[in-house]
Amino acid sequence: MPIDLEPLGPAPAGFDACAACAYRTTGTPAICFACAIVGGAAPDGPTCIVCGQVVDERGSCSNTVCGLDDRYFSRLYTVSGRADEMWSAIYRFKYGEERDLAKVLGRILVGFLEDNREELAGYDLITTGAIYVGPRAHRLWDYLRVIVEAARCDGPAWPFAPGLIAKSGPTGRFLGISPEERRRIAEGELRAALSVPEPARVAGRRLLVFDDVYSEGFSLREMARVLLEAGAAEVAGLVLARRKGG
């Protein structure tokens, strides 16, 4: 279980106030993970067996992919239930100038892995969702790899293997568009752009695919599809936050 924050000395500033925290540069995975989940609301009612989100009165999940027969990924693990605060941190990291938040997010990721070691140690590799960073890219840096490389420093025993999935070019952006439009992009442009350059590295392995946010699951579905086609034994998702799909 996460550590008790009380006896640390200076109190952590609270998640999403990391800039003012005494542990911003000296924190440990246990401290940062505990801080990131304090105050998170417990699910109010039955939850989806795939993504953990509360289901409706019929037992259906609002995330479309969770109910598909050809979902391809087995389940989703979510690091923090504080979706709004985590999304704020992710947004500032990805689109703002707070690049050093990678260290904080990396420690939170390792803290989650350690807190769930009994279950997650069964996976052979932890890779990153594919991001295109070539000459036509929307964004010229792989923010997922940056977080994972930071996590590797604090959790070197975990089998981080970023970049097992390649993306050959840019695809339509998912931010601010409808679920139907995201599905069209995922099953068209994204599916055509994905590959696994070294199938031997994934063959017979159980993999976690790390991404920042899960909404409907269309991107994760395509990542899982291409890994299974390359010979992976199982693929599950691992995200920092889960946002309600529509």
N, C-alpha and C positions, 0 to 999 in steps of 0.2 A: 504494500500500500504506500501511497505518497507520504513523505515525511511531514511531521508536524512543523508548521512554520513559526510557532511561538518562541522557541528558545534560540532563534538564530542570532539575536542581537538586533541590528537595525531591521525593521520590518520591510519586506518587499513592498514596492510601491503599488503593486497590484497589476494584474495583466492588462496590457494595452496602455499602461503608464510606464513602460519599460525605460523610456528615456530618462526618467527621474529615479530609477531604481539603483540602490546601492550594489546590487548584484548583476547589473547589466553586463559587465565584463568579467566578473569573478564568480558568477553563479555556477551551480552544478546542474546536471540534468534533473536531479531530484527536486531541487529548489524551484527551478523554472517550471517544471511540469506541475508541481503541487500548486503553484501560484496560478497557472493557466486554467486549472479546473475548479479552483475555489469559487463558489457561488454559482456554478453551473446547475441549471435546473434539471431535476430528475424527470425522466419520461412520465407523462401523465396518461397512463393507459397502456394497452397492448402495443407492442412495437413490431416493425417489419423484421423478419428473421434474416433478411439480407443486409439491410443498411442501418437498422436500429432506430429508424424514425417512427414516430407514433402513427398508427394506421387509423383509418376511418372506421365507422360503425360496422362496415361490411368486412373489415379485416384487410382492406386494400391499401397499398402504399401509394402515395402521390407521385413517387419517383417511377416513371414509366418502365424503365428497364428492369426494375426489381421483379415485375410480374411477367417478364418475357421468358418463354421456354428456351430461347437461344441467347441467354444473358452472357454466357461464357465465363464470367468470374463467379467464384463461389460465394463470396461475401465481402462486406466492406467494414474496415476498422476506422473509427474516427477518434482522433487524438483529443480534441476538446469539444465539449458540448456547448461552450460559450461562443456560438456561431457569430454573433455580431462583433464581439471584441476581436475574435480571431480574424474575421474578414477584414476588419479595420487595419490590423497589423499586416496582413497579407497585401492589402491594397497599397499601403504606404511603402512596403518593401518592393512590390512589383512595379508600381506606377509612379511612386514618389522617389525621394532621394535617400531613404533610410536603408541603405544597403547593409549596414551593420546589424540590422535585425535578423540577418541570416544566422548569426551566432545564437541569438535567443531562440529562434524557431528550431534550429538544429538541436539545442539542448532540450527543448520541449519534446521534440520527436524522440530523442534517446530516452528521456524520462518515461515516455509512454511505453516504449519497447521494454524497458526494464520492469515497469510496473506490471506488464503483461507477459513477462518472459516465459512462463510455463506454456502458454499457447503459441506465442509468436516465434519462439526459438525453433519451432518445427518447420519454419520456412527456410529454404536453402539460400535464397538471394532476395535482396531488396533493391529493385531498380527504380528508375524514374520514368514518368510519363514522357512521351516523345515531344520535344520542342524543336522546331526548325529555327536555326540561327544563321542561315545562309544569306546571300546578297539580297534576296527578295523578302527577308523576314520582317514581320511587324516589330519584333523586339530582338535586339542583337546580343542578348545574353540568355543563358539557360538558367533561370532562377531556381528551378528544381534541383539542378546539379549543385548550385551554390549552397543551398540548404543542406543537401546530403553530404557535401564535402565538409561543411561545418559540423554536422552530426558525427561524421567519421572521427573527428578529432576528440570528441567526448565519448564516443562509443566505438572504439576501434575493433572490438570483438564482434560487432554485428556485421553480417555479410552484405554490406552496401556494394552495389554494382551498378552505378548509374550508366545510362546510355545503351542498354541492351536493345531498346527499340529505337529505330531510326525513322525520321520523317523527312521526305524528299523535297518538300516545298511548303509554302504557306497555305493555310486553309482559312475559310471564313471564321471570323471571331464569334465566340459564343456569348460574350457579355452584352446584355441589353436586348436580346432577341428572344422570340418565342420558343417553347420546347419543340414545336413542330419543325421550326427552322433549324434548330440545333440538331435534331435527328436527321434531317435531310443532308446537312453538311457532314455529319459523322459517317453516315452510310454511303456517302458519295466521295467528296473530296478527301476526307480524312482516311477512310478505308484504303483508297487508292495510293495514298502517300506513305503508308506505314510499311515497315519491313523489319526483319530481325537479321542483321548482317552476319551474326555468328550463331547459327542454330545449335551448334554443339554445346555452347555455354548454357543453354536453357533446357536442353533435352533431358527429360525425366525429372526435372527439378520442380519444386513448389516455389512459386514466386509471389512476392508482394510488389505491387506497382504503386509507387508513392506519387501523390499529386497534392495540390494545395486545397482544392474544394471539390466536393461532390454535390451535384444537384440531381439531374435525372439519371445520370450514369452512361450517357451515350458515348463519351470519350473512353471511359474505362472499358466499356464493352468492346470497342474496337482494339484497344491495347491487348485485352485478354484474348480476343480472337486471333490476332497475329502471333501471339506467344504460343497458344495452343497448337496452331498450325505448324509452328516451328518445333513442336515436340514437348513443350512444357507439360508437366503432369497436372498442375493446378495453378490457377491465378486468382489472387484476392487483391482487393484495393486497400490502400492506407492513405488517409487524407487528414489534413490538419483540421478541417471543419466540414460539416455537412450543412448545405443550405436547402431549404424546402423547394422541391421541384414544383412545376406547374402543369 
